[in-house]
């Protein structure tokens, strides 16, 4: 058996998405999204999707890039996924080694990798010199059978809209997204200041649903939101739910997410997914209130070059 690593090609998109789904079924991934990400990443991210082949068959993938929007330079990531039936044959190690070489050539000295919180995966990371850091939970909600909290009337002065209502000028949603991202628990600090990059990477992303992304508006300005993605089938996910600092403590994020969940079920989606930092107790409590259950945990690991 011969295992090789090479750069991603457009024809790999279907296999790339399939392997990611098998490895992480809680994350929405489609061939269209894989192709879009490869073509629209920020130049400073040096995004380099890689694949491994075993005797000509696609068996592993890696998303490799530089954390370009952090005030701390020299940080990069490598998200490696191998087909569950092809693990232990060297594909993962080959991807890690190649990704590290690519990132080191870009002056990256701190490498981040995420693995599922399972003994074999953690051992794999540690074998390659990575030390565990923060954990995050994947959560699932059965939209087809769950009892959602009733839709609530917005409090006085608050209006519920969707992202589609901001199609002519999404800048206010960018400002809100940037503010909430800055406060999200993470090992990596972000400074989200590039509006044009946000338009490409977030607003125009093929998975983002403007119609299912709910926004709580106060005095004409977005105050809280729940950003929704869909896979074109029956799976729906919220990738960010947050509130502007000036409006926290009013239940607006819960209001927006409840609205989005009701919209998603009415549109025929049957599974809802989300993810939270394990230390983000407020958001975990919100998701538990909706009925989400933890279905897996992922641990971020880091390796620093001397």
C-alpha positions, 0 to 999 in steps of 0.5 A: 500500500502506497500513501501519498500527500498532495494539494487539494484539487477541485475534483477532490471536493466530494471525497473531502466532504465525505471524509470530514462528515465521517470523521466529524458528523456534527459539522456541516460540510458539502463539496460546494463549501469545500471548494468555496473555502479553497477559492475564497480564503484570505491571502494572508491565511495561506490556506492550503487544503491537503489530501492523502491517497492510498493506492489512488483512493482519497483517505485523508484530508487536512485544512492548513492555514495561518491565523491571519486575524490574530494580534499575535503573529506566528500561529497556524492550524492543521485540522487533520481527518482520516477516513475511520476505516483507514486510520493507523496506516500513516495517512494522518502522520503524513498529513501532520508532517507535511502541514507542519513543514508548510506552516514552518516555511511561513514562519509559524511557530505555534501549531494548533490541532483539534482532535476528538476526546478519545484515547486514540486521537489524544495519543496521536496528537501527543505522539506528534508533540502536541499538548492539550489545551481547551475543550469544546463540546458538539451538541445535537438537537432532534428538531423533528421530535423535540419540544421547542420553547414557545416563540416569545414576543420580543420585549418593548423596543426589540424587533426580530428580523433575519439576516436577509433584511440586511442584504443591502447593507450587512455592515451592522452584522459584521460589527456585531459578529466582530464584537462577539467573536472578540469575547468568545473563549479561545486559546487564540485572540482574534481581531476581526477588522477586515470587512471585505474578508468577512463578506467573502468568508462568512456573509457569502459562504454557501452554507450560511442561511440568511433566512434562518439567521435571526437578529434581535434589533434594538433602536434599528441596530443589531443587538444579538444574533444566531447565525445559521448554516444548512447543508442543503438537506435536513441538517441545520447548525448555529455557528455563532450566537451572541449579544453586543456587550451593551445589551447582555443580560436581557435574554436577547441571544436566547430570543434570537436562537429560539426564533431561528430554531422555529424557522428551521423546523418550519422549513423542514430541517430535522437535526440541529447542531452547535458547538460550545467551549467547555468553559462557556457555561452561559451558552451551554445553559442556553443550549441545554434549555433548548434541549441540546445534548452533548454528542462529542467533545473535541480537545485543542492541542498546541505544539510550539517550536523551540 
